[in-house]
Amino acid sequence: MSFLLQFILNFAIPLSLILVGFICGRIAEQRHYARIRRDEAELAHVLTFTERAVPNAAAPAGNMVLGAVVIGQDYFKAILAGLRQIFGGNIRAYETLLDRARREATIRLKRAADAQGANMVTNIKFSTTRIGLAIEVVAYGTPCAMIE
Amino acid sequence: MLTITNTEQVPGFEVAEHLGMVQGSTVRAKHVGRDIMAGLKNIVGGELRGYTELMEDARGEAIRRMQSQAAALGADAVVNVRLATSTITQGAAELLAYGTAVKLKPLAGD
């Protein structure tokens, strides 16, 4: 009986967490990518620039806008990333996580600009920070509107 | 409400006077309830909405503090605003917003 208990504690719980992480993480990622693609298409009319100067054809349209997202890795990929650190190389699991976070932050930035009636955002900056086990990505920029 | 931009100039205006750098910051801790949810999210993956809201809230507060500092100097706008976030201790983050307070005048010409 105590053997069974020990087995459950030592193996079954971590393994089931990995399995849950694998399944839920996969579903979450696929859904998120689907949502990202849909939102990107919906907000395609808001142009984004990394130039510092506001284009000549544009007028100001309100205050600095922000888009932020805090995202967490699933247990399976976190373990996978841990293994990767033994051999070195690219950690794909985190590359896609950051890609999702950055695109989501950009979508929120565009949505904020759109809500102010702007159709461009210039001087976009990104900042990425680790918060506990999660990662935060912020995008910010200055909205402006094309002069007809 | 003060204008804030992260570009050097405010479109349609020129800088009449520089009033120096202004900043605003907040140090925010997360609470236990959110921590438990975050722990769960770290198994299944995905967005931690509680944290997103928390950070947005704290960042808004930092920006407002920066704006009130600029307003106290009699500024019209804060230009070249930058944001920075850093983890100070376990479970607390500092959010900093800083920029240059300026007085504006409308661009002459057409």
Boltz contact constraints between the chains, C-beta under 6 A:
constraints:
  - contact:
      token1: [A, 17]
      token2: [B, 43]
      max_distance: 6.0
  - contact:
      token1: [A, 21]
      token2: [B, 43]
      max_distance: 6.0
  - contact:
      token1: [A, 24]
      token2: [B, 44]
      max_distance: 6.0
  - contact:
      token1: [A, 25]
      token2: [B, 45]
      max_distance: 6.0
  - contact:
      token1: [A, 28]
      token2: [B, 45]
      max_distance: 6.0
  - contact:
      token1: [A, 28]
      token2: [B, 46]
      max_distance: 6.0
  - contact:
      token1: [A, 52]
      token2: [B, 7]
      max_distance: 6.0
  - contact:
      token1: [A, 54]
      token2: [B, 11]
      max_distance: 6.0
  - contact:
      token1: [A, 59]
      token2: [B, 11]
      max_distance: 6.0
  - contact:
      token1: [A, 60]
      token2: [B, 11]
      max_distance: 6.0
  - contact:
      token1: [A, 60]
      token2: [B, 12]
      max_distance: 6.0
  - contact:
      token1: [A, 63]
      token2: [B, 4]
      max_distance: 6.0
  - contact:
      token1: [A, 64]
      token2: [B, 4]
      max_distance: 6.0
  - contact:
      token1: [A, 64]
      token2: [B, 5]
      max_distance: 6.0
  - contact:
      token1: [A, 64]
      token2: [B, 6]
      max_distance: 6.0
  - contact:
      token1: [A, 64]
      token2: [B, 81]
      max_distance: 6.0
  - contact:
      token1: [A, 68]
      token2: [B, 55]
      max_distance: 6.0
  - contact:
      token1: [A, 68]
      token2: [B, 56]
      max_distance: 6.0
  - contact:
      token1: [A, 69]
      token2: [B, 52]
      max_distance: 6.0
  - contact:
      token1: [A, 70]
      token2: [B, 48]
      max_distance: 6.0
  - contact:
      token1: [A, 70]
      token2: [B, 51]
      max_distance: 6.0
  - contact:
      token1: [A, 70]
      token2: [B, 52]
      max_distance: 6.0
  - contact:
      token1: [A, 71]
      token2: [B, 47]
      max_distance: 6.0
  - contact:
      token1: [A, 72]
      token2: [B, 41]
      max_distance: 6.0
  - contact:
      token1: [A, 72]
      token2: [B, 42]
      max_distance: 6.0
  - contact:
      token1: [A, 72]
      token2: [B, 45]
      max_distance: 6.0
  - contact:
      token1: [A, 72]
      token2: [B, 48]
      max_distance: 6.0
  - contact:
      token1: [A, 73]
      token2: [B, 45]
      max_distance: 6.0
  - contact:
      token1: [A, 74]
      token2: [B, 44]
      max_distance: 6.0
  - contact:
      token1: [A, 74]
      token2: [B, 45]
      max_distance: 6.0
  - contact:
      token1: [A, 75]
      token2: [B, 43]
      max_distance: 6.0
  - contact:
      token1: [A, 123]
      token2: [B, 6]
      max_distance: 6.0
  - contact:
      token1: [A, 123]
      token2: [B, 7]
      max_distance: 6.0
  - contact:
      token1: [A, 129]
      token2: [B, 85]
      max_distance: 6.0
  - contact:
      token1: [A, 131]
      token2: [B, 93]
      max_distance: 6.0
  - contact:
      token1: [A, 133]
      token2: [B, 42]
      max_distance: 6.0
  - contact:
      token1: [A, 134]
      token2: [B, 48]
      max_distance: 6.0
  - contact:
      token1: [A, 136]
      token2: [B, 55]
      max_distance: 6.0
  - contact:
      token1: [A, 140]
      token2: [B, 83]
      max_distance: 6.0
  - contact:
      token1: [A, 142]
      token2: [B, 5]
      max_distance: 6.0
  - contact:
      token1: [A, 142]
      token2: [B, 6]
      max_distance: 6.0
  - contact:
      token1: [A, 142]
      token2: [B, 7]
      max_distance: 6.0
